[in-house]
Amino acid sequence: MLGAGAETTHAASGPGAVVVTITRGGLQVAPVNVLAGTLVFKIANRGKIARDFAIGGKRTPQIAAGKSAKLKVNLAPGFHSYSSVGRNRRGRITGLLNALERCTQPVATTVSVQMTQSPGAITASESTIQCGTVTFLITNAGSMIDDLRVFADLLQEKGASAEIGPGQTSSLTVRFIAKGTALLESGDYPPGETEEHEDSGEQTQLTIA
């Protein structure tokens, strides 16, 4: 029997835009994990001097302080270095953006997960899952109320199950639209420990193929 309030979470379509903010002290890029393909970088210079922005073999002109620009780039799967320099190629700032391979042949799969609230004791029936819709069937084999939280490389690939007591079960469905990794994490908190000061719960990582 499923625990009350079991959630079903579906990911939205992948992001097509990346926001770049040039500041006096550096360069902020969000998100840093994106779907490979055509992306539009929306760049705002909040710094004090003119700077450009470059990635994937393309570069903007110098963007004056207080001004904005856009750069359209097609990125293949993999890590891509981005950079920004001031006039005369001075003050170079760099970073990495991860372009994830799109899921072109999604598959519906089921993974059994067992949680026991002891070190290293969150286990999954599969270590590699196919991209697409994945339903996690969760069993709380421990002694405390618990829930399962799922995180992946893309921000929208996440979800949390309902809280379930010892011996209870629940389910959680997440749609993975890119290949990469997924992190399964227990949400239990030891007695007397608040969420703000907790150590990370038990975790296990799955490969999304």
PyMOL CGO cylinders between C-alpha atoms (Angstrom):
from pymol import cmd
from pymol.cgo import CYLINDER

trace = [
    CYLINDER, 0.00, 0.00, 0.00, 1.32, 3.44, -0.88, 0.3, 1, 1, 1, 1, 1, 1,
    CYLINDER, 1.32, 3.44, -0.88, 1.94, 5.96, 1.87, 0.3, 1, 1, 1, 1, 1, 1,
    CYLINDER, 1.94, 5.96, 1.87, -0.50, 8.84, 2.03, 0.3, 1, 1, 1, 1, 1, 1,
    CYLINDER, -0.50, 8.84, 2.03, 0.35, 11.87, -0.03, 0.3, 1, 1, 1, 1, 1, 1,
    CYLINDER, 0.35, 11.87, -0.03, 2.82, 10.19, -2.39, 0.3, 1, 1, 1, 1, 1, 1,
    CYLINDER, 2.82, 10.19, -2.39, 3.89, 12.76, -4.98, 0.3, 1, 1, 1, 1, 1, 1,
    CYLINDER, 3.89, 12.76, -4.98, 4.30, 12.47, -8.71, 0.3, 1, 1, 1, 1, 1, 1,
    CYLINDER, 4.30, 12.47, -8.71, 6.76, 14.95, -10.21, 0.3, 1, 1, 1, 1, 1, 1,
    CYLINDER, 6.76, 14.95, -10.21, 7.30, 15.61, -13.91, 0.3, 1, 1, 1, 1, 1, 1,
    CYLINDER, 7.30, 15.61, -13.91, 10.13, 17.73, -15.32, 0.3, 1, 1, 1, 1, 1, 1,
    CYLINDER, 10.13, 17.73, -15.32, 9.34, 20.63, -17.60, 0.3, 1, 1, 1, 1, 1, 1,
    CYLINDER, 9.34, 20.63, -17.60, 10.96, 21.09, -20.98, 0.3, 1, 1, 1, 1, 1, 1,
    CYLINDER, 10.96, 21.09, -20.98, 14.64, 21.93, -20.93, 0.3, 1, 1, 1, 1, 1, 1,
    CYLINDER, 14.64, 21.93, -20.93, 15.88, 25.48, -20.50, 0.3, 1, 1, 1, 1, 1, 1,
    CYLINDER, 15.88, 25.48, -20.50, 16.73, 27.40, -23.67, 0.3, 1, 1, 1, 1, 1, 1,
    CYLINDER, 16.73, 27.40, -23.67, 18.22, 30.46, -22.02, 0.3, 1, 1, 1, 1, 1, 1,
    CYLINDER, 18.22, 30.46, -22.02, 21.22, 31.06, -19.79, 0.3, 1, 1, 1, 1, 1, 1,
    CYLINDER, 21.22, 31.06, -19.79, 21.50, 34.23, -17.71, 0.3, 1, 1, 1, 1, 1, 1,
    CYLINDER, 21.50, 34.23, -17.71, 24.99, 35.74, -17.46, 0.3, 1, 1, 1, 1, 1, 1,
    CYLINDER, 24.99, 35.74, -17.46, 25.71, 38.58, -15.05, 0.3, 1, 1, 1, 1, 1, 1,
    CYLINDER, 25.71, 38.58, -15.05, 29.02, 40.40, -15.21, 0.3, 1, 1, 1, 1, 1, 1,
    CYLINDER, 29.02, 40.40, -15.21, 29.84, 41.94, -11.84, 0.3, 1, 1, 1, 1, 1, 1,
    CYLINDER, 29.84, 41.94, -11.84, 32.73, 43.95, -10.52, 0.3, 1, 1, 1, 1, 1, 1,
    CYLINDER, 32.73, 43.95, -10.52, 34.14, 40.86, -8.84, 0.3, 1, 1, 1, 1, 1, 1,
    CYLINDER, 34.14, 40.86, -8.84, 33.39, 38.11, -11.33, 0.3, 1, 1, 1, 1, 1, 1,
    CYLINDER, 33.39, 38.11, -11.33, 30.98, 36.35, -13.62, 0.3, 1, 1, 1, 1, 1, 1,
    CYLINDER, 30.98, 36.35, -13.62, 27.73, 34.65, -12.63, 0.3, 1, 1, 1, 1, 1, 1,
    CYLINDER, 27.73, 34.65, -12.63, 26.20, 32.08, -14.98, 0.3, 1, 1, 1, 1, 1, 1,
    CYLINDER, 26.20, 32.08, -14.98, 22.89, 30.31, -14.31, 0.3, 1, 1, 1, 1, 1, 1,
    CYLINDER, 22.89, 30.31, -14.31, 22.15, 27.57, -14.81, 0.3, 1, 1, 1, 1, 1, 1,
    CYLINDER, 22.15, 27.57, -14.81, 25.50, 25.85, -15.29, 0.3, 1, 1, 1, 1, 1, 1,
    CYLINDER, 25.50, 25.85, -15.29, 23.86, 22.56, -16.31, 0.3, 1, 1, 1, 1, 1, 1,
    CYLINDER, 23.86, 22.56, -16.31, 21.82, 22.86, -19.50, 0.3, 1, 1, 1, 1, 1, 1,
    CYLINDER, 21.82, 22.86, -19.50, 20.50, 20.75, -22.35, 0.3, 1, 1, 1, 1, 1, 1,
    CYLINDER, 20.50, 20.75, -22.35, 22.86, 20.57, -25.32, 0.3, 1, 1, 1, 1, 1, 1,
    CYLINDER, 22.86, 20.57, -25.32, 21.65, 22.32, -28.45, 0.3, 1, 1, 1, 1, 1, 1,
    CYLINDER, 21.65, 22.32, -28.45, 20.81, 25.90, -29.28, 0.3, 1, 1, 1, 1, 1, 1,
    CYLINDER, 20.81, 25.90, -29.28, 21.03, 28.24, -26.29, 0.3, 1, 1, 1, 1, 1, 1,
    CYLINDER, 21.03, 28.24, -26.29, 20.57, 31.97, -25.92, 0.3, 1, 1, 1, 1, 1, 1,
    CYLINDER, 20.57, 31.97, -25.92, 22.91, 33.62, -23.43, 0.3, 1, 1, 1, 1, 1, 1,
    CYLINDER, 22.91, 33.62, -23.43, 21.39, 36.79, -21.96, 0.3, 1, 1, 1, 1, 1, 1,
    CYLINDER, 21.39, 36.79, -21.96, 24.30, 38.85, -20.70, 0.3, 1, 1, 1, 1, 1, 1,
    CYLINDER, 24.30, 38.85, -20.70, 24.03, 41.89, -18.40, 0.3, 1, 1, 1, 1, 1, 1,
    CYLINDER, 24.03, 41.89, -18.40, 27.08, 43.91, -17.45, 0.3, 1, 1, 1, 1, 1, 1,
    CYLINDER, 27.08, 43.91, -17.45, 26.60, 45.08, -13.85, 0.3, 1, 1, 1, 1, 1, 1,
    CYLINDER, 26.60, 45.08, -13.85, 30.28, 45.86, -13.43, 0.3, 1, 1, 1, 1, 1, 1,
    CYLINDER, 30.28, 45.86, -13.43, 32.22, 49.08, -13.78, 0.3, 1, 1, 1, 1, 1, 1,
    CYLINDER, 32.22, 49.08, -13.78, 34.07, 48.43, -17.05, 0.3, 1, 1, 1, 1, 1, 1,
    CYLINDER, 34.07, 48.43, -17.05, 33.21, 47.12, -20.50, 0.3, 1, 1, 1, 1, 1, 1,
    CYLINDER, 33.21, 47.12, -20.50, 33.56, 43.37, -20.97, 0.3, 1, 1, 1, 1, 1, 1,
    CYLINDER, 33.56, 43.37, -20.97, 32.73, 40.74, -23.55, 0.3, 1, 1, 1, 1, 1, 1,
    CYLINDER, 32.73, 40.74, -23.55, 31.45, 37.17, -23.15, 0.3, 1, 1, 1, 1, 1, 1,
    CYLINDER, 31.45, 37.17, -23.15, 32.55, 34.11, -25.14, 0.3, 1, 1, 1, 1, 1, 1,
    CYLINDER, 32.55, 34.11, -25.14, 31.53, 30.45, -25.33, 0.3, 1, 1, 1, 1, 1, 1,
    CYLINDER, 31.53, 30.45, -25.33, 31.39, 27.76, -28.00, 0.3, 1, 1, 1, 1, 1, 1,
    CYLINDER, 31.39, 27.76, -28.00, 33.61, 29.66, -30.42, 0.3, 1, 1, 1, 1, 1, 1,
    CYLINDER, 33.61, 29.66, -30.42, 31.42, 32.79, -30.37, 0.3, 1, 1, 1, 1, 1, 1,
    CYLINDER, 31.42, 32.79, -30.37, 32.06, 36.09, -28.65, 0.3, 1, 1, 1, 1, 1, 1,
    CYLINDER, 32.06, 36.09, -28.65, 30.09, 39.27, -28.06, 0.3, 1, 1, 1, 1, 1, 1,
    CYLINDER, 30.09, 39.27, -28.06, 31.51, 42.73, -28.69, 0.3, 1, 1, 1, 1, 1, 1,
    CYLINDER, 31.51, 42.73, -28.69, 32.57, 44.65, -25.60, 0.3, 1, 1, 1, 1, 1, 1,
    CYLINDER, 32.57, 44.65, -25.60, 29.46, 45.29, -23.48, 0.3, 1, 1, 1, 1, 1, 1,
    CYLINDER, 29.46, 45.29, -23.48, 29.55, 48.67, -21.77, 0.3, 1, 1, 1, 1, 1, 1,
    CYLINDER, 29.55, 48.67, -21.77, 28.85, 48.90, -18.04, 0.3, 1, 1, 1, 1, 1, 1,
    CYLINDER, 28.85, 48.90, -18.04, 25.10, 48.95, -17.46, 0.3, 1, 1, 1, 1, 1, 1,
    CYLINDER, 25.10, 48.95, -17.46, 24.32, 47.49, -20.88, 0.3, 1, 1, 1, 1, 1, 1,
    CYLINDER, 24.32, 47.49, -20.88, 23.13, 44.05, -22.04, 0.3, 1, 1, 1, 1, 1, 1,
    CYLINDER, 23.13, 44.05, -22.04, 23.67, 41.72, -24.99, 0.3, 1, 1, 1, 1, 1, 1,
    CYLINDER, 23.67, 41.72, -24.99, 22.61, 38.31, -26.30, 0.3, 1, 1, 1, 1, 1, 1,
    CYLINDER, 22.61, 38.31, -26.30, 24.66, 35.49, -27.77, 0.3, 1, 1, 1, 1, 1, 1,
    CYLINDER, 24.66, 35.49, -27.77, 23.11, 32.52, -29.57, 0.3, 1, 1, 1, 1, 1, 1,
    CYLINDER, 23.11, 32.52, -29.57, 25.25, 29.39, -29.55, 0.3, 1, 1, 1, 1, 1, 1,
    CYLINDER, 25.25, 29.39, -29.55, 24.78, 25.73, -30.47, 0.3, 1, 1, 1, 1, 1, 1,
    CYLINDER, 24.78, 25.73, -30.47, 26.57, 23.55, -27.93, 0.3, 1, 1, 1, 1, 1, 1,
    CYLINDER, 26.57, 23.55, -27.93, 27.37, 19.85, -28.30, 0.3, 1, 1, 1, 1, 1, 1,
    CYLINDER, 27.37, 19.85, -28.30, 27.13, 17.60, -25.23, 0.3, 1, 1, 1, 1, 1, 1,
    CYLINDER, 27.13, 17.60, -25.23, 30.04, 18.02, -22.83, 0.3, 1, 1, 1, 1, 1, 1,
    CYLINDER, 30.04, 18.02, -22.83, 31.78, 20.67, -20.77, 0.3, 1, 1, 1, 1, 1, 1,
    CYLINDER, 31.78, 20.67, -20.77, 32.33, 24.08, -22.38, 0.3, 1, 1, 1, 1, 1, 1,
    CYLINDER, 32.33, 24.08, -22.38, 34.63, 26.82, -21.15, 0.3, 1, 1, 1, 1, 1, 1,
    CYLINDER, 34.63, 26.82, -21.15, 33.24, 30.35, -21.10, 0.3, 1, 1, 1, 1, 1, 1,
    CYLINDER, 33.24, 30.35, -21.10, 35.22, 33.53, -20.61, 0.3, 1, 1, 1, 1, 1, 1,
    CYLINDER, 35.22, 33.53, -20.61, 35.01, 37.29, -20.30, 0.3, 1, 1, 1, 1, 1, 1,
    CYLINDER, 35.01, 37.29, -20.30, 37.73, 39.88, -20.84, 0.3, 1, 1, 1, 1, 1, 1,
    CYLINDER, 37.73, 39.88, -20.84, 37.92, 43.65, -20.68, 0.3, 1, 1, 1, 1, 1, 1,
    CYLINDER, 37.92, 43.65, -20.68, 39.41, 45.95, -23.26, 0.3, 1, 1, 1, 1, 1, 1,
    CYLINDER, 39.41, 45.95, -23.26, 42.84, 44.98, -24.57, 0.3, 1, 1, 1, 1, 1, 1,
    CYLINDER, 42.84, 44.98, -24.57, 42.07, 41.37, -23.47, 0.3, 1, 1, 1, 1, 1, 1,
    CYLINDER, 42.07, 41.37, -23.47, 42.76, 42.17, -19.83, 0.3, 1, 1, 1, 1, 1, 1,
    CYLINDER, 42.76, 42.17, -19.83, 41.21, 40.74, -16.65, 0.3, 1, 1, 1, 1, 1, 1,
    CYLINDER, 41.21, 40.74, -16.65, 40.24, 37.34, -18.06, 0.3, 1, 1, 1, 1, 1, 1,
    CYLINDER, 40.24, 37.34, -18.06, 37.53, 35.42, -16.12, 0.3, 1, 1, 1, 1, 1, 1,
    CYLINDER, 37.53, 35.42, -16.12, 36.67, 31.82, -17.00, 0.3, 1, 1, 1, 1, 1, 1,
    CYLINDER, 36.67, 31.82, -17.00, 34.31, 29.04, -15.95, 0.3, 1, 1, 1, 1, 1, 1,
    CYLINDER, 34.31, 29.04, -15.95, 32.67, 25.82, -17.12, 0.3, 1, 1, 1, 1, 1, 1,
    CYLINDER, 32.67, 25.82, -17.12, 29.18, 25.06, -18.35, 0.3, 1, 1, 1, 1, 1, 1,
    CYLINDER, 29.18, 25.06, -18.35, 27.90, 21.48, -18.69, 0.3, 1, 1, 1, 1, 1, 1,
    CYLINDER, 27.90, 21.48, -18.69, 25.77, 20.74, -21.75, 0.3, 1, 1, 1, 1, 1, 1,
    CYLINDER, 25.77, 20.74, -21.75, 23.87, 17.50, -21.13, 0.3, 1, 1, 1, 1, 1, 1,
    CYLINDER, 23.87, 17.50, -21.13, 22.90, 15.05, -23.84, 0.3, 1, 1, 1, 1, 1, 1,
    CYLINDER, 22.90, 15.05, -23.84, 19.18, 15.12, -24.56, 0.3, 1, 1, 1, 1, 1, 1,
    CYLINDER, 19.18, 15.12, -24.56, 17.02, 12.05, -24.01, 0.3, 1, 1, 1, 1, 1, 1,
    CYLINDER, 17.02, 12.05, -24.01, 15.86, 11.14, -27.52, 0.3, 1, 1, 1, 1, 1, 1,
    CYLINDER, 15.86, 11.14, -27.52, 14.44, 7.70, -26.74, 0.3, 1, 1, 1, 1, 1, 1,
    CYLINDER, 14.44, 7.70, -26.74, 12.71, 7.96, -23.34, 0.3, 1, 1, 1, 1, 1, 1,
    CYLINDER, 12.71, 7.96, -23.34, 11.81, 4.75, -21.54, 0.3, 1, 1, 1, 1, 1, 1,
    CYLINDER, 11.81, 4.75, -21.54, 9.40, 4.17, -18.63, 0.3, 1, 1, 1, 1, 1, 1,
    CYLINDER, 9.40, 4.17, -18.63, 11.15, 2.22, -15.85, 0.3, 1, 1, 1, 1, 1, 1,
    CYLINDER, 11.15, 2.22, -15.85, 10.62, 1.27, -12.21, 0.3, 1, 1, 1, 1, 1, 1,
    CYLINDER, 10.62, 1.27, -12.21, 13.29, 1.29, -9.49, 0.3, 1, 1, 1, 1, 1, 1,
    CYLINDER, 13.29, 1.29, -9.49, 12.85, -0.16, -6.00, 0.3, 1, 1, 1, 1, 1, 1,
    CYLINDER, 12.85, -0.16, -6.00, 14.43, 1.87, -3.19, 0.3, 1, 1, 1, 1, 1, 1,
    CYLINDER, 14.43, 1.87, -3.19, 14.92, 0.80, 0.43, 0.3, 1, 1, 1, 1, 1, 1,
    CYLINDER, 14.92, 0.80, 0.43, 15.84, 3.16, 3.26, 0.3, 1, 1, 1, 1, 1, 1,
    CYLINDER, 15.84, 3.16, 3.26, 16.99, 2.08, 6.73, 0.3, 1, 1, 1, 1, 1, 1,
    CYLINDER, 16.99, 2.08, 6.73, 18.43, 5.34, 8.19, 0.3, 1, 1, 1, 1, 1, 1,
    CYLINDER, 18.43, 5.34, 8.19, 21.87, 3.94, 8.87, 0.3, 1, 1, 1, 1, 1, 1,
    CYLINDER, 21.87, 3.94, 8.87, 25.17, 4.93, 7.20, 0.3, 1, 1, 1, 1, 1, 1,
    CYLINDER, 25.17, 4.93, 7.20, 25.23, 3.90, 3.57, 0.3, 1, 1, 1, 1, 1, 1,
    CYLINDER, 25.23, 3.90, 3.57, 21.88, 2.17, 3.91, 0.3, 1, 1, 1, 1, 1, 1,
    CYLINDER, 21.88, 2.17, 3.91, 19.85, 3.64, 1.10, 0.3, 1, 1, 1, 1, 1, 1,
    CYLINDER, 19.85, 3.64, 1.10, 19.82, 1.09, -1.71, 0.3, 1, 1, 1, 1, 1, 1,
    CYLINDER, 19.82, 1.09, -1.71, 18.32, 1.01, -5.19, 0.3, 1, 1, 1, 1, 1, 1,
    CYLINDER, 18.32, 1.01, -5.19, 17.56, -2.02, -7.34, 0.3, 1, 1, 1, 1, 1, 1,
    CYLINDER, 17.56, -2.02, -7.34, 19.38, -0.43, -10.29, 0.3, 1, 1, 1, 1, 1, 1,
    CYLINDER, 19.38, -0.43, -10.29, 22.63, 1.52, -10.53, 0.3, 1, 1, 1, 1, 1, 1,
    CYLINDER, 22.63, 1.52, -10.53, 21.95, 2.65, -14.11, 0.3, 1, 1, 1, 1, 1, 1,
    CYLINDER, 21.95, 2.65, -14.11, 18.55, 3.81, -15.33, 0.3, 1, 1, 1, 1, 1, 1,
    CYLINDER, 18.55, 3.81, -15.33, 17.29, 4.77, -18.76, 0.3, 1, 1, 1, 1, 1, 1,
    CYLINDER, 17.29, 4.77, -18.76, 16.35, 8.39, -19.36, 0.3, 1, 1, 1, 1, 1, 1,
    CYLINDER, 16.35, 8.39, -19.36, 12.62, 8.99, -19.46, 0.3, 1, 1, 1, 1, 1, 1,
    CYLINDER, 12.62, 8.99, -19.46, 9.93, 8.49, -16.82, 0.3, 1, 1, 1, 1, 1, 1,
    CYLINDER, 9.93, 8.49, -16.82, 11.19, 6.67, -13.73, 0.3, 1, 1, 1, 1, 1, 1,
    CYLINDER, 11.19, 6.67, -13.73, 8.93, 5.52, -10.91, 0.3, 1, 1, 1, 1, 1, 1,
    CYLINDER, 8.93, 5.52, -10.91, 10.68, 4.94, -7.59, 0.3, 1, 1, 1, 1, 1, 1,
    CYLINDER, 10.68, 4.94, -7.59, 8.93, 2.41, -5.35, 0.3, 1, 1, 1, 1, 1, 1,
    CYLINDER, 8.93, 2.41, -5.35, 10.10, 3.30, -1.84, 0.3, 1, 1, 1, 1, 1, 1,
    CYLINDER, 10.10, 3.30, -1.84, 10.12, 1.14, 1.28, 0.3, 1, 1, 1, 1, 1, 1,
    CYLINDER, 10.12, 1.14, 1.28, 10.99, 2.51, 4.71, 0.3, 1, 1, 1, 1, 1, 1,
    CYLINDER, 10.99, 2.51, 4.71, 12.77, -0.41, 6.36, 0.3, 1, 1, 1, 1, 1, 1,
    CYLINDER, 12.77, -0.41, 6.36, 14.12, 1.75, 9.18, 0.3, 1, 1, 1, 1, 1, 1,
    CYLINDER, 14.12, 1.75, 9.18, 12.82, 2.95, 12.53, 0.3, 1, 1, 1, 1, 1, 1,
    CYLINDER, 12.82, 2.95, 12.53, 12.08, 6.64, 11.80, 0.3, 1, 1, 1, 1, 1, 1,
    CYLINDER, 12.08, 6.64, 11.80, 9.71, 8.58, 9.58, 0.3, 1, 1, 1, 1, 1, 1,
    CYLINDER, 9.71, 8.58, 9.58, 11.51, 9.24, 6.32, 0.3, 1, 1, 1, 1, 1, 1,
    CYLINDER, 11.51, 9.24, 6.32, 11.11, 10.47, 2.75, 0.3, 1, 1, 1, 1, 1, 1,
    CYLINDER, 11.11, 10.47, 2.75, 13.07, 10.13, -0.49, 0.3, 1, 1, 1, 1, 1, 1,
    CYLINDER, 13.07, 10.13, -0.49, 14.44, 13.14, -2.37, 0.3, 1, 1, 1, 1, 1, 1,
    CYLINDER, 14.44, 13.14, -2.37, 15.66, 12.96, -5.94, 0.3, 1, 1, 1, 1, 1, 1,
    CYLINDER, 15.66, 12.96, -5.94, 18.04, 15.46, -7.57, 0.3, 1, 1, 1, 1, 1, 1,
    CYLINDER, 18.04, 15.46, -7.57, 19.65, 15.40, -11.01, 0.3, 1, 1, 1, 1, 1, 1,
    CYLINDER, 19.65, 15.40, -11.01, 21.90, 17.64, -13.10, 0.3, 1, 1, 1, 1, 1, 1,
    CYLINDER, 21.90, 17.64, -13.10, 19.02, 19.72, -14.47, 0.3, 1, 1, 1, 1, 1, 1,
    CYLINDER, 19.02, 19.72, -14.47, 17.18, 21.87, -11.95, 0.3, 1, 1, 1, 1, 1, 1,
    CYLINDER, 17.18, 21.87, -11.95, 13.75, 20.63, -13.03, 0.3, 1, 1, 1, 1, 1, 1,
    CYLINDER, 13.75, 20.63, -13.03, 14.70, 16.97, -12.62, 0.3, 1, 1, 1, 1, 1, 1,
    CYLINDER, 14.70, 16.97, -12.62, 13.85, 16.64, -8.94, 0.3, 1, 1, 1, 1, 1, 1,
    CYLINDER, 13.85, 16.64, -8.94, 11.14, 15.47, -6.58, 0.3, 1, 1, 1, 1, 1, 1,
    CYLINDER, 11.14, 15.47, -6.58, 10.31, 14.39, -3.05, 0.3, 1, 1, 1, 1, 1, 1,
    CYLINDER, 10.31, 14.39, -3.05, 8.10, 11.56, -1.85, 0.3, 1, 1, 1, 1, 1, 1,
    CYLINDER, 8.10, 11.56, -1.85, 5.56, 11.78, 0.92, 0.3, 1, 1, 1, 1, 1, 1,
    CYLINDER, 5.56, 11.78, 0.92, 6.84, 11.13, 4.43, 0.3, 1, 1, 1, 1, 1, 1,
    CYLINDER, 6.84, 11.13, 4.43, 6.39, 7.47, 5.32, 0.3, 1, 1, 1, 1, 1, 1,
    CYLINDER, 6.39, 7.47, 5.32, 6.65, 5.68, 8.64, 0.3, 1, 1, 1, 1, 1, 1,
    CYLINDER, 6.65, 5.68, 8.64, 8.58, 2.50, 9.43, 0.3, 1, 1, 1, 1, 1, 1,
    CYLINDER, 8.58, 2.50, 9.43, 7.33, -0.42, 7.37, 0.3, 1, 1, 1, 1, 1, 1,
    CYLINDER, 7.33, -0.42, 7.37, 5.35, 1.81, 5.00, 0.3, 1, 1, 1, 1, 1, 1,
    CYLINDER, 5.35, 1.81, 5.00, 5.78, 2.32, 1.26, 0.3, 1, 1, 1, 1, 1, 1,
    CYLINDER, 5.78, 2.32, 1.26, 5.30, 5.17, -1.17, 0.3, 1, 1, 1, 1, 1, 1,
    CYLINDER, 5.30, 5.17, -1.17, 6.17, 6.09, -4.75, 0.3, 1, 1, 1, 1, 1, 1,
    CYLINDER, 6.17, 6.09, -4.75, 7.69, 9.01, -6.62, 0.3, 1, 1, 1, 1, 1, 1,
    CYLINDER, 7.69, 9.01, -6.62, 7.80, 9.57, -10.38, 0.3, 1, 1, 1, 1, 1, 1,
    CYLINDER, 7.80, 9.57, -10.38, 10.37, 11.85, -12.04, 0.3, 1, 1, 1, 1, 1, 1,
    CYLINDER, 10.37, 11.85, -12.04, 10.89, 12.45, -15.75, 0.3, 1, 1, 1, 1, 1, 1,
    CYLINDER, 10.89, 12.45, -15.75, 14.57, 12.71, -16.71, 0.3, 1, 1, 1, 1, 1, 1,
    CYLINDER, 14.57, 12.71, -16.71, 15.00, 14.58, -19.98, 0.3, 1, 1, 1, 1, 1, 1,
    CYLINDER, 15.00, 14.58, -19.98, 18.80, 14.36, -20.16, 0.3, 1, 1, 1, 1, 1, 1,
    CYLINDER, 18.80, 14.36, -20.16, 21.52, 11.80, -19.64, 0.3, 1, 1, 1, 1, 1, 1,
    CYLINDER, 21.52, 11.80, -19.64, 23.75, 12.29, -16.62, 0.3, 1, 1, 1, 1, 1, 1,
    CYLINDER, 23.75, 12.29, -16.62, 23.42, 11.44, -12.93, 0.3, 1, 1, 1, 1, 1, 1,
    CYLINDER, 23.42, 11.44, -12.93, 20.67, 11.33, -10.33, 0.3, 1, 1, 1, 1, 1, 1,
    CYLINDER, 20.67, 11.33, -10.33, 21.17, 11.56, -6.58, 0.3, 1, 1, 1, 1, 1, 1,
    CYLINDER, 21.17, 11.56, -6.58, 18.79, 9.76, -4.21, 0.3, 1, 1, 1, 1, 1, 1,
    CYLINDER, 18.79, 9.76, -4.21, 18.84, 11.14, -0.68, 0.3, 1, 1, 1, 1, 1, 1,
    CYLINDER, 18.84, 11.14, -0.68, 17.10, 10.19, 2.54, 0.3, 1, 1, 1, 1, 1, 1,
    CYLINDER, 17.10, 10.19, 2.54, 15.38, 13.09, 4.29, 0.3, 1, 1, 1, 1, 1, 1,
    CYLINDER, 15.38, 13.09, 4.29, 15.38, 11.70, 7.84, 0.3, 1, 1, 1, 1, 1, 1,
    CYLINDER, 15.38, 11.70, 7.84, 16.64, 13.82, 10.74, 0.3, 1, 1, 1, 1, 1, 1,
    CYLINDER, 16.64, 13.82, 10.74, 18.12, 12.25, 13.87, 0.3, 1, 1, 1, 1, 1, 1,
    CYLINDER, 18.12, 12.25, 13.87, 16.26, 13.15, 17.11, 0.3, 1, 1, 1, 1, 1, 1,
    CYLINDER, 16.26, 13.15, 17.11, 17.13, 16.64, 18.35, 0.3, 1, 1, 1, 1, 1, 1,
    CYLINDER, 17.13, 16.64, 18.35, 18.72, 17.71, 15.06, 0.3, 1, 1, 1, 1, 1, 1,
    CYLINDER, 18.72, 17.71, 15.06, 17.01, 20.42, 13.00, 0.3, 1, 1, 1, 1, 1, 1,
    CYLINDER, 17.01, 20.42, 13.00, 16.88, 20.49, 9.24, 0.3, 1, 1, 1, 1, 1, 1,
    CYLINDER, 16.88, 20.49, 9.24, 19.01, 23.64, 9.13, 0.3, 1, 1, 1, 1, 1, 1,
    CYLINDER, 19.01, 23.64, 9.13, 21.86, 21.91, 11.02, 0.3, 1, 1, 1, 1, 1, 1,
    CYLINDER, 21.86, 21.91, 11.02, 21.52, 18.40, 9.72, 0.3, 1, 1, 1, 1, 1, 1,
    CYLINDER, 21.52, 18.40, 9.72, 24.24, 16.34, 8.15, 0.3, 1, 1, 1, 1, 1, 1,
    CYLINDER, 24.24, 16.34, 8.15, 23.40, 14.98, 4.72, 0.3, 1, 1, 1, 1, 1, 1,
    CYLINDER, 23.40, 14.98, 4.72, 21.14, 11.95, 4.89, 0.3, 1, 1, 1, 1, 1, 1,
    CYLINDER, 21.14, 11.95, 4.89, 21.99, 8.63, 3.35, 0.3, 1, 1, 1, 1, 1, 1,
    CYLINDER, 21.99, 8.63, 3.35, 22.67, 8.94, -0.37, 0.3, 1, 1, 1, 1, 1, 1,
    CYLINDER, 22.67, 8.94, -0.37, 23.16, 6.86, -3.45, 0.3, 1, 1, 1, 1, 1, 1,
    CYLINDER, 23.16, 6.86, -3.45, 23.87, 7.90, -7.03, 0.3, 1, 1, 1, 1, 1, 1,
    CYLINDER, 23.87, 7.90, -7.03, 22.41, 6.50, -10.23, 0.3, 1, 1, 1, 1, 1, 1,
    CYLINDER, 22.41, 6.50, -10.23, 23.65, 6.89, -13.79, 0.3, 1, 1, 1, 1, 1, 1,
    CYLINDER, 23.65, 6.89, -13.79, 21.06, 8.11, -16.30, 0.3, 1, 1, 1, 1, 1, 1,
    CYLINDER, 21.06, 8.11, -16.30, 21.85, 6.53, -19.68, 0.3, 1, 1, 1, 1, 1, 1,
]
cmd.load_cgo(trace, "trace")
